[in-house]
């Protein structure tokens, strides 16, 4: 997942908003003024973009004995007025408005001073609401597929573009086959997955991976692709835990239908692929991501009208949540002998999306007295056996399921750990299911297989997990939760932002919450918010031991949001507001 922000000391310079019109200085809103785009834009960049990066920032230094970089820009309107804009931020807004007009191929534009002098938080919020959501929305349909095929991740050894569909969705198979037949120049190949997808099957796709279908809707007898939102402009896939935070943003901006579509697509993955995947590409078929489905489902449901149809939508979502809980998180690959769960991946070898791993392969090649390429080829073909390397890649894959790729907390040991984050999330799911069965289904809930789920059963599961977390993960002496290495039967000492997840999940007792906040929060709080880990836990950084992006000094928005809500859950509103201010 890509960060919305990485921890750093960021300076923002604001100058008084000054607009000078025809020699008179005016403050505030003065309407619009028509300008010719190209010459005004060129002049602005020449005068104020002194470092040549096509931006106007505080890094554009004033050039002595000139007006270049002085953060005061005069220009003429088409109705012969002379206007001056003063201040880095306001000049950058002017640059953005002119650039948008240029990109729209407009020769002239009526600039609105309210846009140029728009306050930062208002401007960003408006742009997210009016522009960014639409720009980040994708559809796996006739209009959207060309963009996905243009993605370098869609490349294959034979030059074809593969769309994989589950055997349980014949509608999707016919829908995409029809598109392929209409566009032979796309070199689109529709492939039906086998009934049982194994790690070996996925490994044999290397060089021929493709996109996985998501949900379709029938409207008036015609199928259409359900839209989804990606975490950044360079992505064309729906990512697992990113989707929860995206849904929160969509709901904040009133995009309820699009938020509901995200839930529908996540449920599609559970129904047809068995889990909410890392993302909808074939090399992700062997792993999931941190489980937030009930939180996402209930956040949307709370915003829907209370109708019979919407309650049936909730019923289908709750059934999916229970299936994923049973089959993935409490299944044999992830449930450990402690009774707590771990991250895992059923695939084999180096994950194909993660780079070359040449530095890792080289160590083993040298031990074997072989060249790098010779060793890599032999290992990938199964001719060279290395249990130690197999374990390294299994841990690497599991780390990617955790969403925290990469961190020294997890490298080389992820499959051996029952983590605070995962088991807090599962506790939250257990409580969510218990409360929903009680509040919306009268205490009893029927599954498609005929099994009846009850509120009391799910409360017992949550209580059992809380007891196990307290037994294995709560360190009374240090006053914090820590991951447990069940292979070594020892609690780790790695202090990361994830040890605060029990606050978000409501797992901690009031006394534990108070102790955790007093002991752990000062270790993780920095000028810009919560860092991924402490510097001490991360350890030294050298040429052979580089920085990892989920460790100190980086900070990530999911951690911030979970910690804010966690603090407010326990009444620490002032601390939450302090961290929000630091982040923003």
C-alpha positions in Angstrom: 0.0 0.0 0.0 1.2 3.5 -0.8 1.3 6.1 2.1 -0.8 9.2 2.1 2.1 10.9 4.0 5.4 9.7 5.3 6.7 11.3 8.5 9.0 14.2 7.9 9.4 17.8 9.1 7.3 19.7 6.6 7.3 23.5 6.5 4.4 25.5 5.0 4.9 29.2 4.5 1.8 31.5 4.4 2.0 35.1 3.4 -0.8 37.6 3.9 -3.3 37.2 1.1 -2.9 40.4 -1.0 -4.6 41.1 -4.3 -3.6 44.4 -5.9 -6.0 45.5 -8.7 -5.1 48.6 -10.8 -2.9 50.0 -8.1 -5.4 49.5 -5.2 -4.7 46.7 -2.7 -7.8 44.6 -2.0 -8.2 41.8 0.5 -10.6 38.9 0.2 -13.1 38.1 -2.5 -13.2 40.3 -5.6 -14.9 38.1 -8.2 -13.3 36.8 -11.3 -10.9 38.2 -13.9 -10.3 36.9 -17.5 -6.7 36.0 -18.5 -4.9 34.5 -21.4 -3.6 31.2 -20.2 -0.3 30.4 -21.9 1.5 33.7 -21.5 0.4 34.2 -17.9 1.4 30.7 -17.0 4.8 31.0 -18.7 5.5 34.3 -17.0 4.5 32.9 -13.6 6.8 29.9 -13.9 9.7 32.0 -15.2 9.4 34.5 -12.3 8.5 32.3 -9.4 9.7 28.7 -10.2 13.3 29.4 -9.7 14.4 25.8 -9.1 12.7 24.7 -12.3 10.5 21.9 -10.9 7.2 23.3 -12.3 6.0 24.1 -8.8 6.0 27.1 -6.6 7.1 26.3 -3.1 9.3 27.8 -0.4 12.2 26.0 -2.0 12.1 28.6 -4.9 14.7 31.0 -3.6 14.7 34.7 -4.3 17.4 35.6 -6.9 19.2 38.7 -5.5 18.8 42.0 -7.4 15.9 40.6 -9.4 12.2 40.1 -8.8 12.5 36.4 -9.5 11.4 34.3 -6.6 10.2 37.3 -4.5 6.7 35.7 -4.2 5.0 38.8 -5.7 3.6 38.4 -9.2 2.1 41.0 -11.5 0.0 40.0 -14.5 -2.5 41.7 -16.9 -6.1 40.6 -17.5 -7.8 40.6 -20.9 -9.8 43.6 -19.8 -6.6 45.6 -19.2 -6.4 45.4 -15.4 -3.1 44.9 -13.6 -3.2 42.4 -10.8 -0.7 41.3 -8.2 -0.8 38.1 -6.2 1.5 37.9 -3.1 2.5 34.8 -1.1 3.9 31.3 -1.8 0.6 29.4 -1.2 -1.6 31.8 -3.2 0.8 31.8 -6.1 0.8 28.0 -6.1 -3.0 28.1 -6.2 -2.7 30.5 -9.2 -0.3 28.1 -10.9 -2.7 25.2 -10.3 -5.7 27.0 -11.7 -3.7 28.1 -14.8 -2.3 24.6 -15.3 -5.8 23.0 -15.1 -7.0 25.5 -17.8 -4.0 24.6 -20.0 -4.6 20.8 -19.5 -8.2 21.4 -20.6 -6.8 23.1 -23.8 -8.3 26.4 -22.9 -6.8 29.6 -24.4 -8.5 31.9 -21.9 -10.0 31.4 -18.4 -11.9 33.5 -15.9 -9.9 33.1 -12.7 -11.9 33.3 -9.6 -10.2 35.0 -6.7 -12.1 32.8 -4.2 -10.2 29.8 -5.6 -6.8 31.5 -5.5 -7.4 32.6 -1.9 -9.1 29.4 -0.8 -7.7 28.2 2.6 -5.6 25.0 2.4 -8.0 22.7 4.3 -11.0 24.0 2.3 -9.2 23.7 -1.0 -8.0 20.1 -0.4 -11.3 19.0 0.9 -13.1 20.4 -2.1 -10.6 18.9 -4.6 -11.0 15.5 -3.0 -14.8 15.8 -3.1 -15.0 17.2 -6.7 -12.0 15.7 -8.5 -9.9 13.1 -6.7 -12.5 10.5 -6.0 -13.5 10.5 -9.7 -9.9 10.4 -10.7 -9.3 7.4 -8.5 -12.4 5.4 -9.5 -11.9 2.4 -11.8 -14.2 0.0 -13.5 -13.4 -3.4 -15.1 -15.5 -2.7 -18.2 -15.1 -1.8 -21.8 -14.2 1.7 -21.0 -11.9 1.0 -18.1 -10.0 -2.1 -19.3 -7.7 -0.2 -21.7 -6.2 1.8 -18.8 -5.7 -1.4 -16.8 -4.0 -3.1 -19.8 -1.7 -0.1 -20.2 -0.4 -0.7 -16.7 3.1 -2.3 -16.7 1.8 -4.9 -14.1 -0.5 -6.2 -16.9 2.4 -7.2 -19.1 2.9 -10.9 -19.9 5.6 -12.9 -21.7 3.3 -13.5 -24.7 2.1 -10.0 -25.0 -1.5 -10.9 -24.1 -3.7 -9.2 -21.4 -5.2 -11.8 -19.1 -8.5 -11.4 -17.3 -9.2 -14.2 -14.8 -12.7 -15.0 -13.6 -13.8 -17.5 -10.9 -15.6 -20.7 -12.1 -18.6 -19.7 -9.9 -19.3 -16.5 -11.9 -20.4 -17.5 -15.4 -21.9 -14.0 -15.9 -18.4 -12.6 -15.7 -17.0 -15.1 -18.0 -19.5 -14.3 -20.7 -19.3 -10.5 -20.1 -15.5 -10.4 -20.5 -15.5 -12.9 -23.4 -17.9 -10.7 -25.3 -15.6 -7.7 -24.7 -12.6 -9.7 -25.9 -14.4 -10.7 -29.1 -15.3 -7.1 -29.9 -11.7 -5.9 -29.4 -9.3 -8.4 -30.9 -6.6 -5.7 -31.0 -6.6 -5.6 -27.2 -5.1 -9.1 -27.2 -7.4 -9.9 -24.3 -7.6 -13.4 -23.0 -10.3 -14.5 -20.6 -9.3 -17.4 -18.4 -11.5 -19.3 -15.9 -9.7 -20.2 -12.7 -9.8 -23.8 -11.5 -12.2 -24.8 -8.7 -9.3 -25.0 -6.2 -6.6 -22.4 -6.5 -3.3 -23.7 -5.0 0.0 -22.0 -4.4 1.5 -24.2 -7.1 -1.1 -23.0 -9.6 -0.4 -19.4 -8.9 3.4 -20.0 -9.1 2.9 -21.6 -12.6 1.3 -18.4 -13.7 4.6 -16.4 -13.4 4.9 -14.4 -16.6 1.2 -14.7 -17.4 -0.5 -13.1 -14.4 -3.5 -10.9 -14.9 -6.4 -8.9 -13.4 -9.1 -10.7 -11.4 -12.7 -9.9 -12.1 -14.8 -8.0 -9.5 -18.5 -7.6 -9.2 -21.1 -7.0 -12.0 -24.6 -5.6 -11.6 -27.6 -6.3 -13.8 -29.7 -3.3 -14.6 -32.6 -3.8 -17.0 -31.1 -7.1 -18.2 -27.7 -5.5 -18.9 -24.5 -6.2 -16.9 -22.2 -3.4 -15.8 -19.0 -3.4 -13.7 -19.3 -2.3 -10.1 -16.8 0.7 -9.6 -14.1 0.7 -7.0 -11.6 3.3 -5.7 -7.8 2.8 -5.8 -5.4 4.1 -3.2 -3.4 6.2 -5.7 -3.2 7.3 -9.3 -0.7 4.7 -10.3 -2.9 1.8 -9.1 -5.6 -0.1 -11.0 -6.5 -2.6 -8.4 -8.8 -2.6 -5.4 -6.6 -3.1 -2.4 -7.6 -4.9 0.8 -7.2 -2.8 4.0 -6.8 0.5 2.0 -10.4 0.0 1.1 -11.7 0.5 4.6 -10.0 3.9 4.9 -11.2 4.9 1.4 -14.7 4.0 2.5 -14.5 6.3 5.5 -13.5 9.1 3.2 -16.2 8.4 0.7 -18.8 8.4 3.5 -17.4 11.7 4.8 -18.0 13.3 1.4 -21.4 11.8 1.0 -20.4 9.3 -1.7 -22.5 6.6 -0.2 -23.2 4.7 -3.4 -19.5 4.4 -4.2 -18.7 3.3 -0.6 -21.4 0.7 -0.9 -19.8 -0.5 -4.2 -16.5 -1.0 -2.4 -18.3 -3.3 0.1 -20.0 -5.1 -2.8 -16.7 -5.8 -4.5 -15.1 -6.9 -1.2 -18.0 -9.3 -0.7 -17.5 -10.5 -4.2 -13.9 -11.5 -3.4 -15.0 -13.4 -0.3 -17.8 -15.2 -2.2 -15.7 -16.1 -5.3 -12.1 -16.1 -4.2 -12.6 -17.1 -0.5 -11.1 -14.0 1.0 -10.7 -10.2 0.6 -7.5 -10.3 -1.4 -4.4 -8.2 -1.0 -5.6 -6.9 -4.4 -7.4 -8.3 -7.4 -4.5 -9.6 -9.4 -3.7 -13.3 -9.7 -0.4 -13.2 -7.8 -2.5 -12.1 -4.8 -4.7 -15.1 -4.8 -2.7 -16.8 -2.0 -3.1 -14.0 0.6 -5.5 -11.6 2.2 -4.9 -8.4 4.0 -5.7 -7.0 7.5 -9.4 -7.7 8.1 -11.6 -4.7 8.3 -14.7 -6.0 6.5 -17.2 -5.8 9.3 -16.1 -2.2 10.1 -16.5 -1.3 6.4 -19.8 -3.1 6.1 -21.3 -1.5 9.2 -20.0 2.0 8.4 -21.9 1.9 5.1 -25.0 0.3 6.5 -25.4 3.0 9.2 -25.7 5.5 6.4 -28.4 3.6 4.4 -32.1 4.0 4.8 -33.6 1.3 7.0 -35.4 -0.7 4.3 -36.0 -4.4 3.8 -33.7 -4.5 0.8 -30.8 -2.8 2.8 -31.3 -5.3 5.6 -30.9 -8.1 3.1 -27.7 -6.4 1.9 -26.5 -6.4 5.5 -27.4 -10.1 5.9 -25.4 -11.0 2.8 -22.4 -9.0 4.0 -22.6 -10.5 7.5 -22.7 -14.0 6.0 -19.6 -13.2 4.0 -17.8 -11.8 7.1 -18.5 -15.0 9.0 -17.3 -17.2 6.1 -14.0 -15.2 5.8 -13.5 -15.4 9.6 -14.0 -19.2 9.6 -12.2 -20.2 6.5 -9.3 -17.7 6.5 -8.5 -16.2 9.9 -9.5 -19.3 11.9 -8.5 -21.8 9.2 -5.6 -24.2 9.6 -3.0 -22.0 7.9 -3.5 -19.0 10.2 -4.8 -20.4 13.6 -1.8 -21.3 15.8 -1.4 -23.6 18.8 -1.9 -20.5 21.0 -5.5 -20.1 19.9 -4.5 -16.8 18.3 -4.1 -16.1 14.6 -1.1 -15.2 12.4 -0.6 -13.7 9.0 0.2 -16.3 6.3 0.4 -16.8 2.5 -0.2 -20.1 0.8 2.1 -19.3 -2.1 5.7 -20.4 -2.8 8.9 -18.6 -3.5 9.6 -15.0 -4.1 6.5 -12.8 -4.6 6.5 -11.7 -8.2 5.3 -8.2 -7.5 7.9 -7.3 -5.0 11.1 -6.9 -7.1 14.1 -9.0 -7.8 15.3 -10.1 -4.3 18.8 -10.2 -5.9 20.4 -9.3 -2.6 18.8 -12.2 -0.9 19.5 -14.7 -3.7 23.1 -13.6 -3.9 23.8 -14.7 -0.3 22.5 -18.2 -1.1 24.2 -18.4 -4.5 27.6 -17.6 -2.9 27.1 -20.3 -0.3 26.3 -22.7 -3.0 29.3 -21.6 -5.1 27.0 -20.6 -8.0 26.4 -17.5 -10.0 23.4 -15.3 -9.1 21.4 -16.1 -12.3 22.2 -19.8 -12.2 21.0 -20.1 -8.6 17.8 -18.0 -9.2 16.9 -20.1 -12.2 17.5 -23.4 -10.4 15.6 -22.3 -7.3 12.6 -21.1 -9.2 12.5 -24.2 -11.3 12.5 -26.3 -8.1 15.9 -27.9 -8.9 17.6 -26.3 -5.9 16.1 -27.0 -2.5 16.7 -24.5 0.3 14.3 -24.8 3.3 15.9 -21.7 4.8 15.2 -19.6 1.7 11.7 -21.1 1.5 11.1 -19.9 5.0 12.4 -16.4 4.2 10.0 -16.0 1.3 7.1 -17.5 3.3 7.7 -14.9 5.9 8.0 -12.2 3.3 4.7 -13.1 1.8 3.0 -13.2 5.2 4.4 -9.8 5.9 2.7 -8.5 2.7 -0.6 -10.0 4.0 -0.1 -7.9 7.1 -0.1 -4.7 5.1 3.2 -3.7 6.8 5.6 -4.4 3.9 8.3 -3.9 4.9 9.3 -3.7 8.6 12.1 -5.3 10.7 9.3 -6.2 13.1 8.2 -8.9 10.6 11.1 -9.7 8.2 12.2 -13.3 8.6 9.7 -14.1 11.3 6.2 -13.1 10.3 4.8 -16.6 10.2 6.1 -17.2 13.7 4.3 -14.3 15.2 0.8 -13.9 16.6 0.6 -10.1 16.3 -1.2 -7.5 18.3 -2.7 -5.9 15.2 -4.2 -9.0 13.7 -5.7 -10.3 16.9 -7.1 -6.9 17.8 -8.8 -6.7 14.4 -10.3 -10.2 14.9 -11.6 -9.2 18.3 -13.3 -6.2 16.7 -14.8 -8.5 14.1 -16.1 -10.9 16.8 -17.7 -8.0 18.7 -19.1 -6.5 15.5 -20.8 -9.8 14.6 -22.2 -10.3 18.1 -23.6 -6.8 18.2 -25.1 -7.0 14.7 -26.8 -10.3 15.3 -28.2 -8.9 18.6 -29.2 -5.5 17.2 -30.4 -6.4 13.7 -31.3 -10.1 13.7 -32.9 -10.8 17.1 -29.9 -12.7 18.6 -29.9 -15.5 16.0 -28.5 -15.5 12.5 -28.8 -18.2 9.8 -26.0 -19.1 7.5 -26.4 -20.5 3.9 -25.2 -23.9 5.2 -28.0 -24.1 7.7 -25.8 -23.3 10.7 -27.3 -20.8 13.3 -25.0 -18.2 14.7 -25.9 -16.5 18.0 -24.9 -13.4 19.9 -23.7 -15.4 22.8 -21.5 -17.6 20.7 -19.7 -14.6 19.2 -19.4 -12.9 22.5 -17.7 -16.0 23.9 -15.3 -16.0 21.0 -14.4 -12.4 21.7 -14.0 -13.0 25.4 -11.7 -16.0 24.7 -9.6 -14.0 22.3 -9.3 -11.1 24.8 -8.2 -13.6 27.5 -5.6 -15.1 25.1 -4.3 -11.7 24.1 -3.9 -10.8 27.8 -2.1 -14.0 28.4 0.3 -14.0 25.4 0.5 -10.4 24.3 0.1 -8.1 27.3 3.4 -7.3 29.0 2.5 -6.3 32.5 6.0 -5.1 33.4 6.3 -2.9 30.3 2.7 -1.8 30.3 2.0 -2.5 26.7 0.9 -5.2 24.2 3.7 -6.9 22.2 3.8 -9.5 19.5 4.4 -13.1 20.6 6.8 -15.5 18.8 5.0 -18.8 19.3 7.8 -20.8 17.6 10.2 -19.6 20.3 7.6 -19.2 23.0 8.7 -15.7 23.8 7.2 -12.2 23.6 9.0 -9.8 21.3 10.3 -6.4 22.3 9.5 -4.5 19.1 7.5 -1.3 19.9 5.5 -0.3 16.8 2.3 1.7 16.2 0.4 -1.6 16.0 0.6 -2.1 19.8 -2.0 0.7 20.0 -4.6 -1.3 18.0 -6.3 -2.7 21.1 -7.6 0.9 21.8 -9.3 1.0 18.4 -10.8 -2.5 18.8 -12.0 -1.8 22.4 -10.0 -4.8 23.6 -8.1 -3.1 26.4 -9.6 -2.7 29.9 -9.7 1.0 31.1 -6.7 0.3 33.3 -4.7 -1.3 30.4 -5.7 1.6 28.1 -4.4 4.1 30.7 -1.2 2.2 31.2 -0.7 1.8 27.5 -1.2 5.4 26.7 1.1 6.5 29.5 3.9 4.0 28.6 3.7 3.6 24.8 2.3 6.8 23.4 5.4 8.9 24.4 7.6 6.4 22.6 5.7 6.7 19.3 4.6 10.3 19.2 6.7 12.6 17.1 6.4 16.1 15.6 4.2 14.9 12.7 2.1 12.3 14.5 2.6 8.6 15.3 5.7 6.9 13.8 5.7 3.3 12.6 8.0 2.2 15.3 10.6 3.5 17.8 14.1 4.1 16.6 15.4 1.7 19.2 13.2 -1.1 18.0 14.1 -0.5 14.3 17.8 -0.7 15.1 20.8 0.7 13.2 20.5 1.6 9.5 23.5 0.7 7.3 24.2 0.0 3.6 23.3 -3.6 4.1 20.4 -2.9 6.5 18.4 -0.1 4.9 15.4 1.8 6.1 12.1 0.0 6.0 9.0 2.0 5.1 6.8 0.8 8.0 9.5 1.6 10.6 10.9 4.8 12.2 11.0 7.6 11.0 8.0 7.0 8.7 4.4 7.5 9.7 1.3 6.2 7.9 -2.2 7.5 7.8 -3.9 4.2 8.7 -2.0 4.1 12.0 -2.9 7.7 12.7 -6.6 7.2 12.1 -6.8 4.0 14.2 -4.9 5.7 17.1 -7.1 8.8 17.0 -10.3 6.7 17.2 -8.7 4.4 19.8 -7.9 7.3 22.1 -11.4 8.7 21.7 -12.9 5.3 22.5 -11.3 5.6 26.0 -12.0 9.3 26.6 -8.6 10.6 25.7 -10.0 13.3 23.4 -7.3 15.9 24.1 -4.5 13.4 23.2 -6.4 12.5 20.0 -6.8 16.1 19.0 -3.2 16.7 19.7 -2.2 13.9 17.3 -4.7 15.0 14.7 -3.2 18.5 14.8 0.4 17.1 14.5 -0.6 15.0 11.5 -2.5 17.7 9.6 
